[in-house]
Amino acid sequence: MPWKDALAEEHRERRERALWRTRQQLNSPQSVEVIRGSNRFLNFCSNDYLGLANHPRLKEAAVTASKTWGAGSGASHLVCGHQASHHRLEEELADFVGAQSALLFSTGYMANLAIPQSFLSRNDLLVQDKLNHASLIDSASLCRATFKRYRHNDINHLQKSLNTEKYRRTLISVDAVFSMDGDQAPITQLSDIAEENQAVLLIDDAHGFGVLGEQGRGSYSANRLIPNGPRLMLGTLGKALGSFGAFVAGDRVYIDHLKQFARTYTYTTALPPAVAEASRTALSILQDEPWRQEQLHQNIEYFRKCVADIGLELMSSQTPIQPLVLGDEKNALAASQILENMGIWVSAIRPPTVPADTARLRITLTAEHKREHIDQLLEGLQQIGGDHGQ
Ligand SMILES: *Cc1c(COP(=O)(O)O)cnc(C)c1O
């Protein structure tokens, strides 16, 4: 079959299964209230958990940095693109999370790809939770290590996967906050297991950094740990920090190793300096405006209590990610449509992003949501609950 016909066939099938994805054009900054196309929407699907993406101080930092440092970095870090802004940001991130060192990557996806590829080879083992983010899963295919996945948050199953006699090195990598369920990995237990097995634990804290732990230091901090010894941490700067990019933090020897061997670090252009400066400002806002985390956690508590009151069941998440699982793709799309008709934007998440029959509304809360916003969402959910005969 000619390419074009074969592709059209695949597309037809994807549409029929209610899996076709579309983009919605945003005609406003990212915020709690956005203009989508030409309509105003109340937004419950961004990862801008602290409301920093459109914060005046971040914007000012980016503008000032562009004027001072230019628009682009002009090269990769190892050639001549490693500007003062990048360097300072790395030092401040390491300091903030209590690590010896940190390395800036252009995206979290790229940082995740770098880690097994840099540390593991043929005689090694990579173990991951089954519900890990796609970027962690994909990282397995850039290295030659044996790859095993354990059942979600099942420590016994993880332990059975480990066999330190057989492999030279073992890396356990896990989402600290699972991106589609909002639940958390048992970090303390995982850290103990890593230590006992002379393995390294990598936590992907894309959804915990800025949100959990003291002043938003992340999931290690929430468990009274720091990224040292066998613990590595990946944080992203495009979610709670409202900017863009990512970093890996840990003991110096690991970070030095990444600088030498990470292909997604070596063979790519350094971030624009304005982006690094916006991230530095976000980092100081975490410390200057503690009300943001407090408000976010109050919003989570309020929302969960009210949802229980209307008799709907959420997953057991204490984080800003509050999914309502509806099962069928078509149900999830219909529910999203009901909310859309009320001017509320919650995206339906479908397979393969989530397992079959667990299509859901992925509701995310931010520090900028007001009571009345959450109450509007609850009205919509009540209607969906009614439609499902609950
Ligand atoms: C968003 C996300 C990433 C990717 O980070 P980007 O900086 O957006 O590339 C990695 N891991 C998890 C768990 C994520 O949710």
PDBQT file of the ligand as one rigid body, heavy atoms in Angstrom, charges set to zero:
ROOT
HETATM    1  C1  LIG A 401       6.619  16.558  32.068  1.00  0.00    +0.000 C 
HETATM    2  C2  LIG A 401       7.404  15.414  32.536  1.00  0.00    +0.000 A 
HETATM    3  C3  LIG A 401       8.683  15.166  32.065  1.00  0.00    +0.000 A 
HETATM    4  C4  LIG A 401       9.277  15.946  30.933  1.00  0.00    +0.000 C 
HETATM    5  O1  LIG A 401       9.698  17.196  31.318  1.00  0.00    +0.000 OA
HETATM    6  P1  LIG A 401       9.806  18.329  30.192  1.00  0.00    +0.000 P 
HETATM    7  O2  LIG A 401      10.709  19.338  30.802  1.00  0.00    +0.000 OA
HETATM    8  O3  LIG A 401       8.436  18.798  29.944  1.00  0.00    +0.000 OA
HETATM    9  O4  LIG A 401      10.413  17.669  28.991  1.00  0.00    +0.000 OA
HETATM   10  C5  LIG A 401       9.416  14.149  32.635  1.00  0.00    +0.000 A 
HETATM   11  N1  LIG A 401       8.882  13.365  33.592  1.00  0.00    +0.000 NA
HETATM   12  C6  LIG A 401       7.632  13.551  34.053  1.00  0.00    +0.000 A 
HETATM   13  C7  LIG A 401       7.112  12.657  35.122  1.00  0.00    +0.000 C 
HETATM   14  C8  LIG A 401       6.850  14.565  33.526  1.00  0.00    +0.000 A 
HETATM   15  O5  LIG A 401       5.599  14.728  33.949  1.00  0.00    +0.000 OA
ENDROOT
TORSDOF 0
